[in-house]
Amino acid sequence: MTGTDGARQKPRHLTQLGDVHDFLDEVRLRPGMWLRGSSLRHLESMLIGYRVALGVHGIPENFDFWSPGSQGPFAEWLWQRLGRSSPLGWAVEIEREAEAANRPAVELFFSLVDEYRVERGEAKSYRSESRSLGDR
């Protein structure tokens, strides 16, 4: 991926990440490293683990991708956008949508996350759109 100035974005060390969206920026930068077989179900499992770790360690963070007892705000937004819901979760449904559209599932996921964040009034998730490498 390249930044707004055309320079290639460099991976950051995990200690430089501030929240789940920073983590997702790293996944977007190198999905093959993070996601075996480009599986969104693997990503969903990692995000659930991330959320569990937040709870275990008492770390407050707005988390859109899963909460105990619910699929989370991102899934609720996705169900409205797709006009249906699914007990299987957002990862399975995005993979199905991507297959039907003949599009990589990871690409579709990040496109949807960007749309979700824009609709919620948040900055676009990919860091190259909102800050340069020197800002961190």
Number of C-alpha atoms within 10 A of each C-alpha: 13 12 17 14 9 9 12 13 16 13 12 14 8 10 6 11 15 10 12 18 17 17 17 21 19 22 18 19 18 14 18 13 12 17 16 12 10 17 18 20 18 15 19 17 13 14 19 18 13 18 21 15 12 14 14 9 8 9 10 8 12 9 18 18 20 22 14 10 6 11 18 16 15 17 20 18 17 20 16 10 12 11 8 10 16 13 8 9 20 24 20 17 22 21 21 13 17 17 12 9 11 9 12 15 22 22 14 16 19 17 13 17 20 17 15 19 14 13 12 10 9 11 13 18 22 20 18 19 13 12 12 14 13 5 6 8
